Amino acid sequence: MVKETELIFIPVPSTGHLLVNIDFAKRLLDLDHRIHTINILNLSSPTNPHASVFARSLVASQPRIRLHDLPALHDPPPVDLYKRAPEAYIVQLVKKTTPLIKDAVSGIVESRRRGSDSVRVSALVLDFFCNSLINDVGNELNLPSYIFLTCNARYLGMMKYIPDRHRKTASELDLSSADEELQIPGFVNSIPVKFMPPGMFNREAYEAYVELAPRFGDAKGILVNSFVELEPHPFDYFSRQENYPPVYPVGPILSLKDRASPDAEAADRDRIVEWLEDQPESSVVFLCFGSKGSVDEPQVKEIAQALELVGCRFLWSIRTSDEETNVNDVLPEGFMGRVAGNGLVCGWAPQAEVLAHKAIGGFVSHCGWNSTLESLWFGVPIATWPMYAEQQLNAFTLVKELELAVDLRMDYVSGRGGLVTCEEIVRAVRSLMDGGEEKRKKVKVIADAARKTLMDGGSSSLATARFIGELLDDGSC
């Protein structure tokens, strides 16, 4: 048994993934002083050129987290592939970066071997997109590998389902069978095909899923950013799987402090908070579609018309599909004058701080898992408007599985086109703000449970302690 341990985290260079990985690293260091250092390898990608600067801003307050920037690749995967099939792009990026990753990990391990006998590198903690490293790096260097899933337990159920389905069909999903229903482990309800991640309908992305999914079984354990009280059914399912790695419900992992914000837009923060201070409690609907969620001009006009018709107070964070376009240029003529005093439109918004504010009564969200957990943590009910990745599956979970959200459009995906109409938005916002009292109560119960699960004796606290105990008992390297 080692006296102290050191870990190596390998996330993908994506804002949402980095946020959660770094916050989990901070939590582990706070929980047990025997975790000496956590190293985070920063992969370089032209699709996220500012990842290193962003990560450094997040770890500035924690000297026991060491960032290791890997060199840029001479021949990264083509950016066109990222636009077509981001899952396939990330898998290729990890493969191409593997020699650099192996060198970096070897260097960290060797430096510890030459140093104090009381500290050892005990494990890799891999983003699930990096699970090829279990064999290519972890096994070769005799390091146990854990997968850190920044999605929820039901997503893990989908990944467990994919190999079985592929053995039967060897083909990506077909949108023409959108209403066909799938029986996926961990879900209470069968899932219509149309709610599956858009990558499952794309040959290149589907092949990436097929490559990633079986490798979950090679991990020593799987850490999931969710908690038993939120997802009892899937966690119970995985607790009964004898030939599958142990699953640790360690969430909710939230980046609520030391969160980076764009310097150029920091002034917006004061303007937003000052405006919220003047609004009655639970009176404002917040519309925000994440760091990558954008809408085109026709969709902006539908949202604007809906907000005028509903008449409730709103805070609207707009990202347009054309980054060069000024937000004010896509709003209907005279809109800001007609809603003066009733609403505020901005570009970037400090999402966690906004959701924490007493004035917020509802959240029209893209249903990214980080955003979902933040909204539940602060007791704010959601209207679902998924945009990309696994967000449709999250929307289905919130609306159908957990009955915690209002269905605005569960099967919307920005890449498929289509327009969410003013009428749909009006219906959902009214339901969220005027008729959502029952859901509001349910969300408050989950908010309380989320806090309790992280306290001493809570389910996530105990699961994290089991993970740490396993690390400290395995000091082979």
N, C-alpha and C positions, 0 to 999 in steps of 0.2 A: 504494500500500500504506500502511495506517495504522500508526502506531507503537503505539497502544493501542486497545482496542475495548471497547464496552459492549453488553450484551445486555438484552433485556426478556423475561422469562419470564411466561407467562400460564397458570397451572394452574387447575383447577376447585376450588371450596372444599370439598374432601373431605380428611379426615385422611390417608388413605393416599397420595393424590396429592400433597398438600403435603409430606409427609415426603420423598418421593423427589425432587421438584423441588428442594427446598432442599438436600438432600444432593448432588445433581448439581451445583447451582450452587457449592457449597463445593468440590467436587472440581475444577471448572474453574478456580476462582480459585487453588487450591493448585498446579495443574499449570503454569500459565503466567501470569507477572506482567504480561504485556501485556493480559490481560483486566482492565480497570480497575475496572469495577463491574458487578454484575448487579442489575437492577431486577426485583422480583416484584410483579405486580399482584394484589391480593387482591380477588376478586369477593365481593360480599355475597349471602348466601342465608339465608333463614329456616330452611332445613333443617340448617344448620351455623352457628349464630349465634356460636360461639366460635372460628371459623377464624382470625380476626385475632390474638387473644390466643395461640392455639396457635402460629401462624407466628412471632410475635415471640419466643416462648420458644426457638424452634429457631434463630433467626439471631442471638441475643444475643452469640454468640462470634465473629461475622464482620461487622465494620463495613463491609465492601465490598459487602454485600448490603443493598439498600434496599427496604423494603416500602412499597407505595403502596396504602392502603385506598381502594377505590372506594365512593362513597355507596350507601346502601341504595336499592333500587328502590321507587318508589311503588306499582307494580303488578306484583309478582313473579308468576311462574306459580303456580297454586294448589297447595298442599301435597298435596292429594288426588292430583294428577297424579304427584307424586314417589312416593307410595305405590303407585300403579297401574303406573307406567312411568317409573322413574327416568331412563332414557336420554332419553326425550322431555322430561322436566322440565329436565335439564341443557342440552339443545340450546336450549330456549326461553329459559332463563335467560341463556345466552350471547348470544342474539339481542337480548333486551331490554336487556342491558348493553352492547352494541356501541357505542352513541354515547359512553358514559362511557369505555369502553376506548380508543376512537379519540382522545378528548380527552386522556386521560392519556398515551398514546404520543406524540401530537403535542407535548405539553408537554415530555416528556423529550427528544425529538429536537431541538426548538427550543432548549432550554436548552444542549444540547451544541454546537449551531451557534454560539451566542453566546459560548461558552466557548473552551477551548483548541482550536487547530487539530489537535492531535495525537491527540485522542480523538473517536471517532465511534460512534454507535449503529449496529451492523452487522447485527443480525438480531432477529427474533422467534423465541422458542422456545415453541411452543404445545402444550398438552395436546390430545390427539386429539379430545376433545369440543369444542374451540375451533377446529376447522380451517375453519369458515366465515370466520374472521378473516384467512385467507390472502388472500382477495379483498377483504373489506370493510375491512380495516385495512392489512395488509402491502402489497398491490399499490398501494393508493391513496397510501400514504406512501413508496413505493419502498423498502420493507424486505423483504429475503428472509425467508421463513418456513420454519422447520424444525418438524416434528412430533416431540414427545417422547412415546413410547409407554411408559406405565408397566406395560404387560402384556408378554407374551413374543412371540417371532417367529412362533409358530404362530397367535396371535391376529391378527397382521398378515396372515397367510395367509387367515384367515377373512374379514377385511375386504376383501381383494382378491377373494375369491370372491363376495361378496354382490351386486355389480352384475351379474355374469354370470347368477347365479341369478335375480335380480329381472327381468331382461330376458325370461327364459323363463316365469316363473310370476306375477310381480307380486303375490305373496301371502306372508304370514308362514308359518312352519312350522306343521305340524299334528301335535299330540302323538299323534293316533291312528295316525300312521305312525312311531312311536317307533323301530322297528327298521330303518327304511329307512336305507341307508348313503350318506354323501356323500363325494365325492372333493374334498378341499380342498387347495389348494396349500400345500406346506410340511410336510404330514403324511405320514408313512410309511404309516400305516394309513388305511383308509376309516373314517369316523366315523358311528356310529349317531346319528340325528336327536336322540334323547333327551339326548345329551350337549352339545347346543348351548346357549348362554346362554338363560335363560328369557325375556329380552326378545325373542328371535326368534320366540316363540309369541304375542306380544301385539301387536295391530295398531298401537297408538300408538308403542310402543318400536321395533317393526320399521321403521316409517316413519322414525324417527330414525336407525337404522342405515343405511337406504337413502340418506338424505341425507348422512351422514358418510362412508360408505365411498369413493365416487368421488373425494372431495376429497384423499385421501391422495396421489393422483397429481399434485396441484397444488403440493405442497411441494418445496422445494429439496433436502431430505433428510429421512430418518426416523431418529431416534435410538431405539434399542430397549433396554430394561432387561433384557438377557440377554447371553449370551456364546457364542461359536462352539463351545467345547468342550461346552457343555450342549446346544446345538441346532444341530449341524452341518448337518442336512438342510435346514431352512428357510432358514438363512443362505446356504447354497450355492444354493438355489433363487432367492433374491432377487438374489444376485450375478450371475445370468445373465439378469435381466430388463432388456432394453434400453430399453423405454419406460416405465420406472418410476423414481422417485427413488432415489438411492443410499441404502442401508440401513446404518446404523452400529451394530454391536453394542457398546454402551458399558457394559454391566452386568458384574457385579452392582453395582447402586447400592443401598446399604444405609444406613439411619440407625441406627448403632450407638452414636454418641456424641451428647451434648447432646439426648437424646431426652426430650421432655416427658412428665411423668406427673401424674396428678390429685393436687393437693395434699392433698385430703381422704383419699386412700388411700395416701399415701407411706409411712405406717407399715406397711402390708402388705408393702412391699418388704423391710424388715428381717426381718419374720417369715418370709417365704418363703425368703429367702437363708439365714437361720440354720437353717431346717429342712432345706434341701437340703444344707447342709454336713455334716449328720449321716447322710446316705444313701450307700450304696456306689456306686461308679462304674457308670454306665449301667443303674441299677436302677429309675429312676423314669419312668413314662409321664406326659407332660404333655398335658392336654386343654384346648384353647382355641380358640374359634371367631371371633376377631377383634373389632374395635370395633363391628360391627353384627350379628354372628352371635349369635342368642339362641335358646333352646329353651324350650318350655312345660313345665308341671309333669309331665304324663305322660312326656315324653321324659327329664326329669331323673331320674325314678324308674327308667326302663330303664337309664340310664347307671350310676346308683348300684348297682342290682342286679348289673350286669355287673362292676363293679369289685370288689364283694364276692366274686363267684364266681371271678374271675381270681386275686385275692389278691396281685397285685403292688403295689409302691409306686406312688403316684400323686400328682400335683399337678393340681387341677381348678379352672380359672377359669370360673365360671358367670356367664352373663348371661341373665336370664329375659326372656321376651317382655313381661312386665308390669314396668316399671321401678320401680313402687312396692312390689313384692313383695320381702321379705327372703329372701335365699338360703336361710337355715336353715329357713324356713317351707315350702319345696318339697321338701326332702330327706325320704326315708322316715324314719319315726319310729325313733329308736335307731341310725340309720346311723352318725353320727359316733362313737358309743360302740363300735360293732362294728369300725370301721376305725381306732380310736385307735392312733397310732404308725405306722400303715401309709400314711396319706394325709393330704393337706392340701387343704382347700377354701377358695377365696378368690373375691373379685369381680374387681377389676382385678389383673393380674399384669404385671411388667416382662418382656415376652416375650423380647426379645433377650438380656437378662441370664440369663433362665432357660435358654434354648436353649444358651447358651454354657457352662452349668455342667456339670461332669464327671458329675454324678449323673443327668443326663437321658439316657435310652436310647431314647426314642421319642416321637413327637408325633402326637396325634390332632388333625387340623387341618382348617379350612374351605378350605384350598388357595387363599387369596388369594395373589397373586403375590409381594407383599412378604414374607409369612410363609413362603412356599415357599423364596424365596431365602435368607432367614435360616436356615431349617432346614438347607438344603443347605450353606450357608457353615460352619455349626458341625458338620456331619457327622451330623445326627440324622435317621434315617429316619422317614417319614410314613405314617400311615394316613389315607386320604382320606375326608372328610365335607364335601363342598361345600355351601354355603348359598345363594348368590345370585351375581348378575353372571356373570362368565366362569369361575367357580370349577369348574364341571363339566368345562369344556374343559381346565383346568389339571390336574384329577384324572385325566382320560383321558390327558393327556400324560405325567404321572408314572407311571401304572400300565402303560399299553399301549405308549406310544411309547418311554419311557426305562427302564422296568422298575426304577424307583427307589423305588416306594411299594407299600404294601399296600392292596388295595381293600376299604375298609369299606363304603361305598355311594357309588359314583361318580355315580349319577344322582339323588341326593337334592337337592331344592331346598325350602327352608323354606316358601316361598310356596305350594307345592302341597300342603302338609299331608303326612300319612302319618307313620308311626312307625318309627324304626330300632329293631329289637328287641334285647333283652338278648342273645339268641343271636348276632346279627350282631356286636355289639360285642365279646363274649367271643372269638369266632373271630378278629377282626381284631387285638385287643390281644395275644392269645397269639401270633399269627403275628408281630406286630411285635416283641414283647419276647423271645420264646423261640425262634422259628424264623426270624428275619430276618437271620441272620448274612451271607448272601450279599448282601442288599440293603444291609446296613450297610457292607460292603466297597466296594460300588459308590458309595454316598453319600460315603464317605471320599475316593475317587478324585476325585469332582466337587468336593469341598471343597478339595482340593489344587489342582485346575485353576482354581477360582474365584480363588484367591489369585495364582496365576501369571499369569492373564490380565490382572491389573491392574498387574503389575510392568513395568518397562522392557522393551520388546520383546514383551510379551504382546499377544494379539489385541485385547482391549478397549482397552488402552493405546494401541496403534497406531491403532485406529479413532477414539478420542477426539482423538488428535493430528491426524489427517486433518481432522476436523471443525473444530478450532481453526485449523489452517492455512488452511482455506477461508474462515473468518471474517476472518482477518487479511489475506487477499489481496483481499477485497471491501470496500473502504472507501468505497463510493459515497455513503453518507448522512452 
